[in-house]
Amino acid sequence: MTKIKEIKLETERLILRKPSVAEWDFVYNNITKNKDYPRFTTIPMRYTKEMAKTWVKKVRKEFGNESYVFFMTLKETKDPIGNMGFNEIDKNTNTAKIGYITSKEYRRKGYTSEACKALIDFGFKVLKLNRIRIEHVPDNEGSKRIIKKMGFKCIGHERQCIKSGDGKLRDHLSYDMLRNEWNPNKVRLNKKIK
C-alpha cells in the first residue's frame, strides 16, 4: 500500500482534507447536536469536548499510517460538514474500512455519496488498496443507500456484534469491494440543491 502524508481530495462541491487541531469544536458540536449518532455508531451518548480534542489529535497523528480521515468541507464556504475516511487499514491484505459522519443538515443532498466516490477512487488508484470494506446498522437506511449506490456487495450480517453509543447491542451489515470491481463511471450522483 502506498503511503501519503499530506493530501486533499477535490470533488465538484467538496474538498476532503486533513482536519486541523483547532477544529475539535466542529466535531464536538456536530456530534452533540445530532441524536442519531449514538444509535448508528459507537460514539457515546455523553460525548465530551475532551473526547473531540483527543479524536482530532489521534486522526491527525495516524493520517497516512493507520488511517486517512478527512474533513468533508464545502468548496464554496470552506465549512466542514462531516468527516470520512479509511480506518482499520490492514497493510498485509491492502484492505481498509470506510467510516463517515455527515452533519444532519447536509444529508440527502448527495454530499456523502460525492465524498465516498472520491475516497474509493483515492483508495484504489492512489493507495493501491485491494479491498475496501464498509458497514452499517440495519436501520440506517441513508448509509445503506450510499453503500448500494457505490456498488459494494453485502458479505454478511453479524448479529449483536457492536455496542452502539446508546449502550445497545446492534447487528451490522458488512459489505466489500475489490479493486477490479470498482467502476466510478457507474456511480450516479444526485446533487441536490441546498
N, C-alpha and C positions, 0 to 999 in steps of 0.2 A: 504494500500500500504506500502510495506517495504521501509525504508529509508536507504541509504548507502552514506556515506560522501566521502570516497576515494575508487576508483575502477578504474581498467583499463581492457579493453576487448581486447582479442587477437584473431586474425584470422590467416589464413595461411600466409598472406603477410602484415598484418596491426596490429598496436596497436592503440586502441582508448583510449585516456587518457584526463584527465582534462588539459586545457591549462594553461600555466604559464603567469604571468602578463607581462613578457618581450616579449611575442610572439605577442603583438599587431601589430608589424610591418609586420608579415606574413599576418594577417587579412587585414591590410590596402593595402599591395601590391597585394594580391590576388584579392581583390575587385576592386581596381582602374585599374588594367590592363585587367580586363575582362568586356567587354561591354555588355554581356548578362544579368548580374545580375539585372540592373535596370528594364529590360523588364520582367523578370521572378519572381522577388521578390519585396519586399517593400523597399529594400536598395536604398537610394537616389543616383542620378547620381553624385552629388558633395559630395562624401564621404571623410571625413577628418581624419587626424591622431588622432585627439581628439575623434572622434566617435569610432574609432577602439579601443583606450585605454579604453574608457568608456564601450564598449561592452564586452571586455575581463574581466574587473573588475566585471561587472554585472553577467556574466555566472559563474565566479568563486564563487562569493558570493551566488548565487542561487543554486549551484551544490548540489544535494542531498535533496533539499527542493522544490523549484518551478520548477526546471529543472535538466536535466542531459545532458549537451552539452559537447561533446568530440571533441578533435582534432583527425583527422584521420592521422596517421603517418606511414610511410613505416618502416617495421621492419628492413630492410636491412640498411637503412641510418639514420633512426630516423627523417627524414624530414617530416614536416606537408604537407599534400596535400589537406586539406579541413577540414570542421567540420560537425558533425552530432550529433543529439541528440533529446531528448524529451523536448518539451516546452509545455506550456499551460497544465500543469498537473492538473487534477481535482481529488482531493482526495475523494470526495463524491462518484464518479462513477468509480474510479480507471481507468481513461482514460487519455491518453497523446497523443500529436500530434508530429509527426516526422518532423523535418526540416533539411535540409543539403545544403551544398555548396561544390562543388569539383572543384579544380583548373582545368582550361581548358586542360592543357597538360596531365592530368591524367584521363580524361573522356574516356569512351568507351573502358576501359581496365579491367572492372569488379571490380574495387576497391569500387565504391559506393554500388554496389549490395552486395559485400562481407561484407562491414561495416553495411549495412542495415539489413542483415540477423542476424549478431551478436547482433545488437541493439534490434531487435524484440525479439530474444531469451532471452536477458537480461531483457527486459520489462515484458515478460510473465512469465518467470521462476524465476527470482530473485526479481523483483519489485512487482510481483503478480498483474500486470495490468489486467483488464478485457477486455479493448478495446483500440486499437491503431488507431489513425486517421492519414491521410496524404492527402495533397492537391497539385495541380499544376495548372498552367495556361494552357489552352488547346493547345497552340502551343509549349509547352515544351515536345517534343517527347522523349527526353532522360529520363526525370523523369517518363513519362507515362510507358515506357518500364520497368523501375525498379519496379515501383508500381505493375504492372501486374505480373512480374516475382515473386514477393514476395507473391502473392495470395490475395491482397486486393480486396475488392468488391466496385464498384462505387455506391455511395449512393446519389449522386446529382450533379447538375450543377447549380451553383449560378451565376447569370448574373450581370456583372459590380459591383461586391461586394468588390473589393480591388482596392486601388490606388497604382499602381506599382511605382517603383523608378523613372521611366521616366515621371511620372505625369499623366498617362492614367488610366482610369477605365478599369479593366480587369475582365473577368469571371474566375471562379475557379471550377475545378472538384474536388469533395470530395470523399474520399474512407475511408473504415474502415475494421477492422478485429477484431474478438473476440478471446479470448484465446483458446477456444475449436476448432477454425478453423485453428490455426497455425500448420503447418507441415513442419519443416525445411528440412525434407528429400525430399520433393517435389521441393525444390528450387534448380535449376541447375545454378551454377555459371560458367560464361565464363571468364576464366582468360586469358587475352591476354598479350602477351609479350610486353615490353616497346617499 
